[in-house]
C-alpha cells in the first residue's frame, strides 16, 4: 500500500484530520446541503464498523465524521467510501462544505431552491484556498434555519410584499402577524372608510409571513429573490454578517456578486483572518465599493 502523505495541508485538503491520539485520524465526509442517499449512509456505517469504532459523529455543518481511523487504514477507508460516491470534506484554510435547508422543495416558507444554489456554490468554490476557513450557507427564508448571517457568505430567500387594497377586509391580521412590526394601518380621508396598510421597507425582513398568512390574499409578493450576507462568523470573535444586497432577483447576478466578494477576500485578507474581520479592518464602504461599485 502506498504511504499516505501525512502533511497537515494535504490531509486538511482531503478531509482527513489528525486526532490527539497518535496515528489516529478522523475522516470528514462531504454532504452538500446535508444530503446523503441511503446507500451512502450504509457505506459510511460499514466504514465506521470496519475501520473506526462503529460510530459516527454528526457535525454542526450537516457533515458526517468517522473518528478513530488508524493511519494505515485511511486509504482503504477512502476507497470504500468512493465506491458509493461518498466524497470527502475539507478543513484548514479552504472553502468548507456548503450547508442549506430544504428550501421550497418541501418547506412551506421556502422562497428559493436552496439545494440547487448549494450545489452550484459547491461546484464553483468548494475546497479552494483562502486566507482562512470560509463557510457558506443557504437558507430558504427569514426563519434562517442555516444561520446565513453567521457565515462568510450567506444567502437567504427574500420576499418583498405589496398590499392590494381592493381585496383587503381590514382584519388587521398582517399587523399582528408581522414579526418585525413593519406593517401599520393608516387612516385616510375622514377615517370612517378610508384606510391603507403600509410596510416600512427598512424594517421589513422580507419573510413573506404577511403574504402567506393574509386570509384575503391582499398581500402579494411584489418581488422575490435573494438577500446576500457577507462576513459572518461565530468562532472566537463573533460577528454577524453585513447585508451586501437586500434583494437580488437574478440568480446569475447572485453568483457574480459572490465571486467578487470571494476575490475581495482573497485579495485583502491576511493569513488566519476571517472575511468579516477583514471587512472591519479595511471598512465596509471600501468592500461595498469593490464588490458593488458603490461608494
DAVEN-V226773 format. One record per helix or strand of 2 or more residues. SS is the DSSP state (@ for helix, = for strand). FROM is the first residue (numbers start at 1). TO is the last residue. If there is no record, write none. Layout:
SS:FROM:TO / SS:FROM:TO
This chain:
@:8:13 / =:16:18 / =:24:30 / @:32:34 / @:38:51 / =:57:58 / =:64:70 / @:71:83 / =:87:88 / =:94:95 / =:99:100 / @:103:105 / @:114:125 / =:136:139 / @:148:150 / =:153:163 / @:165:167 / @:173:177 / =:183:187 / =:195:199 / @:209:213 / =:219:230 / =:242:248 / @:251:268 / @:275:282 / @:284:292
